[in-house]
Amino acid sequence: MPSLRSTGLGLPLLTCALLAASCSAPVVAIDVTIVTKACAGATNNGADLGHDPSVGVDTLRLTLSGDGLSTQTVTAPFGDGTLTVPNVPLGTNRRVVVEALKNTLVRARADSGLFDALDGSTVQLSLFLRVIDSFTFTTGVDTTTCSKMVYPRAGHAMTLLGDGRVLITGGYTIQNDGLHYLNQAEVYDPKTGLFSAQVASPSFRRGGHAALAVQLGAAGTGVIIAGGEGPSDPVSGSGNTVAIKPLELFNTNVWQQITPPGTSPTRTHQSAAVDLRKGFVVIAGGLSGPDVPGAVALDGVSWFDPQQTIVKDSSQPLAAPLADAVAVARANKPVSGSARGGVVLVGGRDANGAASAQVSGVVFNDAQNQYIPDATWEAPALNHLPSPRVRHVGARTKSDSVVIAGGASTVSSTDPYANTVSLITVLEPDALQPYIEDTTARLSQARADSCGVALNDGTFLVAGGATKLSGVNTTVSATDLISPDGRDTTVRLPRGPNSAMDGGLQMPRHRAACVRLLDGSVLITGGLQYGAAGAIPATLDSAEIFMPAQ
Amino acid sequence: MKTMMSQAKVALVMSLVWAAAPVQAAPPAKTTAVAPVPFLALPGASDELAAKVSLAVISELKSRNELKVIELPDDKGDPKAAADKLKADAQKASETSRTNIGKAAELFKKGSHAKAAAALDKAVKAMLANPLTVDEAGGKLLADATLQLAVARVITGDEDGADLALTMHVRWAPELPLDAANYPPAFVRAFEAARGRLLGSPRATIKVLAPPGVGETRVLFDGRPLRAAPVQLTDVLPGVHVVRVERGAEAWAEAVDAQPGADAVLVPRFLPPPGPSMPLATAIGRGEIDKAAAKVAGKLMKQAGAQAVLLGAVSKEGDGFTVRPVLVLEKRDKVLALAPIAVDAELLSASLSVLRLVDEIVAKLNTPPAESPLPVLLGSAVATEELAQVPTAPQPPEGVAQAPQQASTGPQVSQAAPIAGSLDAAVAAAVKADAGTATQEPSQTQAQPPVAAQEPQDTGAGRRVALPGQKPPPIAAQPKPEAKPEAMPEAKAEAKPEPKVEQPEQRAAIVPKAPEEQVVAQANKPAAPPPAPGRNLVIPRQATDPDDEVTTDKPRQAPAAATRIEALEANQVATVHEEPTLQASKKNHAALWIVAGVLVAGGLGVGGYFLYENSRTAQSATVTATWSH
């Protein structure tokens, strides 16, 4: 018998055999780095009672879901430091949720949001565990310091971009010589937990503006900023404070200036929201100039059409001039018929500059091709609040009604927080007996200039604000979770890592900006904070994230 | 004829005068001022019926010349308005409390712990002074606030105050565990000591009767929802508690100082009588008038300038209703039980009964009989045997002896919610009770659980307690055992006394050995016999170049001479030499081998190609999560 060597088959056979033995399909790696610590700024705070997500945690639970994938859940002892889930089918809309368990109860959670795991890709995720039902300072993977905005700012705006990042625009810092408006934009990336300056920034320095995400058709998602006030010389930042007329559109890292028609008024302290039916940005009322005594309130309505990237004016004014009203977009679906869309404007300041109880609405009339007053809100029972309200917050509920909370009942430039209220009011125009009523539940603390965001489950989060305590203007960290409950609401404090006492904001702040992120958590940034009586408030650069319990 | 007519007229007039004369001539009747307290409805009767009976009786009283009816001024008010006012007061108190708690949170963050403690103290007192504030959310807030109060007091060095706050916290939330991982060990021990002490205390019982009216109720005990009224709350930890009863949007609440050995009976009323008669409502609602209630009535009588107070209750008995009235006289607050009268829901046949009642009142006022034996029962308000029992606090931990029941003078139910002053007293009583608990501690040492008995040892450490988030000062210089890699994890865990330090070590004790450890462990084992060759890779032997030889300690396998093909382990392949004796072949199957080889190679090539192609396309992913711990 010839040897295998002599036949020349031995080596190929062996090679093939080894090849066959070793050949297997490559595996896409989904590397998840779980950040289990709170940043030092959170844990070094003397009042902090343990916002560190890993405190007492014994088990980590990882849940994987996605298109065509039955949900997989695996657990590992927290002390292991690693966990592997093999043979996860590739596909789209994958999502990793990590929960830190402490005695079988979820103490902290992290959510990757949606991502695709496809052939040829390597997925790197950084997930930040955060104590649920509580605020935690933002941090990067390096937790030795908390991540902060590049610029301290208040009166700014935040807008969620399509990729999950957040665009932060405008605002101002308060210094001894007054307000310094910003035009620098920056971005918060939840994947890294970091803020970074945006290379391209808007032309105009402005604060108190609106910044809303719009669908630009084929061009994808953009952000339009409108109104606000800033220095007359936007380049140097010098000059008198004026209302900013041009709008600016952000798309693919480029800012484009949008000039309203000549008839369109210059306005600040306007109200703006995106019409859920038309996708237009409705801009209503406002002040003709900076917020000084004598500024004239407006009753005009304009809208920005993102498809045509133009601003148009309506020939039909609001029922009365109005500034600083809370604008809430609704589906506005009648009992029979399709949704009418439109925006409801609640409270604010009237033509005399006083706090207003007015409620009005606008709806797009396709026949007239413009916005007209929504007759729904002209009914006697629906055209006013039980009491005037200004510098309050509001949101649309899951049942398409509107809930507003807090604010002040009077306007005073010298004593802005003298008459803050804890009232919560529900506006329900579509019930058999439409109503606007104050609920029996109240905010835990009367306050104005809070931040309000509707959570995924319909709960309305109201965080921070300012009020007058013992005769001194005080910024508060109070946070309330308002759940609509028929005609009433229930209000509870966030549970916090230990108690409701530490479930609120880590840092008291008012005039901050907040936005709901793709994973359902809420980012709140900047704002002002009163210190000693008489001192100018500090402008904050810190940021916190509220991780809902669900 | 004319004369006769005149005489007749005179006679008529005279007769009329004569008839009237005795009335005019009689001395003016002695009038007694009576202050009627609106009758209360006991369970089964409605407030409306009680109001109707009150109205009928008062009307009849007013019709009597012997009596002067003094209506209690504030009792003319609208009960609904009074209830609304209570709600508004509670709302205001709630806001005050929440504002103070918010203020405390701000002060905490600024490091002003003493001021934070003061604000929290105010918040707690404000809530207790307005029991209606203690709903489900309020109860949680109260529990949280007391815990934070304890923390703030610990920081400021007020250990007694901290203990007091912890005692309150445990009393209101006995099942709420303290998150030990978030607090320094000394604080946890202080908490456990307070908890053990309180759970070891003798317990009280509170009966919560059903409020008048129809509909499902919900009883909340210190903000914790339990079940519908009526209910008997058992195992109540001694001290001030808040019982709240809700029905729809209506709510009633009362702070009660529960004392072991005596049952407190609470009578919820969603529409409490307004004004000064309210203090009597509780006594009447309990279904009995005792000396204490008589004193309250006497005080009320003096305030109103009356010589008697009429009170009573309407209860359902059989198919009808029974009114049990009681008269309290000015002199020594004498209590006279009056004959009960039966009425129907519409008072259709009550006129005569009411008439007789007032007759009896007049008679007894004129000639007061001996005082009725106390307490005078007003109805079958309390049917404790039928009440469902709900324990309100866990049993003492194992090894903790529950102190024997102490004799008590009776339940110390605070006054109803609107009387702020009296509730302040209740709060003060609560504080006093807490202080009492603290001062009684030494005398209770024998009955204290082991946890409490260890307290003296902890006291020193307790003075050094720091807040979580702050660096706790060292409790004692604890020599840390050196980390010895070869030491068993269990041994390391035992060597470290601090719980927080122990945790990872304890985890290490249950973590499976790392692969390296397994290797070491295997290496330390005595040499095992070589494993039997596997059959998973069968390769024809061939001669190997001497240069290819890999040094190995393993003994070379000596193949059996008759064996041509032998299963080998993979690592043996390179070390096998063809034995010269096997090189000679008796048969030549070269052609066969070549054909077979080509076929096999071709097949393998094709298969390999597909394998290669397939290998370039990923089919799955592996999720690898890593974290620091």
Interface residues (C-beta under 8 A of the other chain):
Chain A: M1 P2 S3 L4 R5 S6 T7 G8 L9 G10 P12 L13 L14 C16 A17 L19 A20 C23 S24 A25 P26 V27 V28 A29 I30 D31 V32 T33 I34 V35 T36 K37 T43 N44 N45 G46 A47 D48 L49 G50 S54 V55 G56 D58 L60 L62 L64 P77 F78 G79 D80 G81 T82 L83 T84 V85 P86 N87 V88 P89 L90 V96 V98 K102 A117 D119 G120 V123 S422 T440 R442 S444 Q445 A446 L469 T474 T475 V476 S477 A478 T490 V491 R492 L493 P497 N498 S499 A500 M501 D502 G504 M507 P508
Chain B: Q91 S94 E95 R98 T99 I101 G102 K103 A104 A105 E106 F108 K109 G111 A137 K140 L141 A143 D144 A145 L147 Q148 V151 D179 A180 A181 N182 A249 L467 P468 G469 Q470 P504 R507 A508 I510 V511 I539 P540 Q542 A543 E578 Q583 S585 K587 N588 H589 A590 W593 I594 G597 V598 V600 A601 L604 G605 G607 G608 L611 Y612 N614 S615 R616 T617 A618 Q619 S620 A621 T622 V623 T624 A625 T626 W627 S628 H629
